[in-house]
Each structure stands twice: as C-alpha cells, then as structure tokens.
Amino acid sequence: MAPNTMTHSTSPILAGLPLVAIAADRIERHQHPAHALLHGYVRAVSELAAALPLALPAAPQAMDADSLIHGIDGIVLTGSPSNVAPEHYGAAALPESVLLDRDRDATVLPLLPMLVAAGVPVLGVCRGFQEMNVAWGGTLHAAVHTRDGALDHREGDHDRPIQRWYDDSHEIHIAPGGVLAGLATRHSLPVNSLHHQGIERLGPGLRMEATAPDGLVEAFSVEGAPSFALAVQWHPEMRIDDCPLAQAIFRAFGAACRARRQQRLGLLADRLSVALAA
C-alpha cells in the first residue's frame, strides 16, 4: 500500500467547529419534564466563540463523564433563576420561595473538577460562577444585598423591558496580571451584574479576578488550569453586540475551544494515519 500522505491540516477528522456544551436548566413544560437554556448563550457561542452549541441536559442519570470529556471542546455554565442548593456548601436551608434546581446541581457540580483537569475550556456565568465556586469548596451568601455596606446586586424593577435588566449596573475593579486583565482595556469597567446569591468565601485554588465596589468577588479563574477556566458573576452573553469585554471573553473562550479540538482530535488523526499506512 502506498504511504499515506494525510496530515493534520488535510485530515477530515479535524474539519468542523469546536463542540461546546451549554448547561441547561431542568424545567416543566406542559406538565412534562424538560430542559431549557436561553438563546443568548447560543448566540454568544455560535457567533463570538465560533463554535457549535449543544445543550447539556440537567439529567445526572444520563451523564457519563468520560464520554463528555472526550467528546466536547468546551462548556458554558449558564445563569439561571435557580440557586445552588445550600446543602452543597454547608449552609442553612433557603426559604421555600427560592427556586432550586437539584437536577442541575447533581449534573454539573461533580463534572467541573474533572472537566478542568482534563483541559476542557470552561466559562461560568452567574449561576455557573456560583457552581464553580461551590465545586472548589467555596461558599455562597444567599442574599448579598443584606450585607453591611453592600450594593443591591438584584435585577431591580421587573416591570422594565427585559433587555433593560441587562444594562450596566456597577463597575468592577479588575485585578492585575490575571486572565480578565488580559482581556480588558481598563482596570475598571462597568458590567451588567444582577444576582441574589454571591460568593461568601472563595474556594481554594481559585484566583480572584475582579471585585465590585463593595468588595464582592465578581470574577475568578482556576489556578493552574491547563486551559481557559474563567467565571464571571455578570452576563456577557446579553451584551455581545455592544460590549468589548463581553466580546473578548467569548472570543478567548472560543480560541481555547479550537485549541482543545486540535489537541483532542489530533491524536485520533495520527492513529488513523498510522492505520492507513500499515
């Protein structure tokens, strides 16, 4: 058999877009269990990260960590109306009026350290930011606006048009030398942060990347992560049309996903080349 001349640059295995899983919420639709994610994340992943978005259901019984790690090139942990259940970080029970999503907790929290350790790029947003902190052993404050001297980080008047909920609400101070500092144009920038829960104690192994004026942690990265591993409390997915920082975050995430895809499939292409040459 003639020697195989296929290279990484010509291999059909490496063609196509990176595959990015987007964490979904467990909801009920017409009295049926269902999974949902907001279109803003789909747009941000497809248009800014230049990747193929795939829904990751909030169904722990359907998960296989090894298959997921070997099959995706990145994951986005979305914001949500639900809170991380307090038993995951040793806190007292929340009022019954607080929305929880234990299926999502059970799906996402065990996966996160494995995904990061395997080099899968991770971007956490709002609830996803809180999930990452809890997965690394951090704790959450259930109502950050009640702290002494704190800003009110909640979304405000619900009668406003939904797009107005995502107007910039306060500035963040970006720590020098971190992932976010490499993406931002200034040390202080306004963001559209809206949330009830927030970080009480940052998890071990997480690096503070930005704080709000009241000192609340608004962004962190995973120290020593082999790939992109950033979490933000605000909502960059809702400002991809007009916010340079939001655009930079998703583009950097997308670049990491493309690098991951090349690494993930490169070995497969090498093995195929050897097999064809045999």
Beta strands, then each sheet from edge to edge (+ up, - down):
strand 1: 19-23
strand 2: 25-29
strand 3: 32-36
strand 4: 52-56
strand 5: 74-77
strand 6: 122-125
strand 7: 139-141
strand 8: 170-174
strand 9: 188-191
strand 10: 198-201
strand 11: 206-211
strand 12: 217-222
strand 13: 229-232
sheet 1: 4+ 1+ 5+ 6+ 13+ 12- 11+ 8- 9+
sheet 2: 2+ 3-
sheet 3: 7+ 10-
end
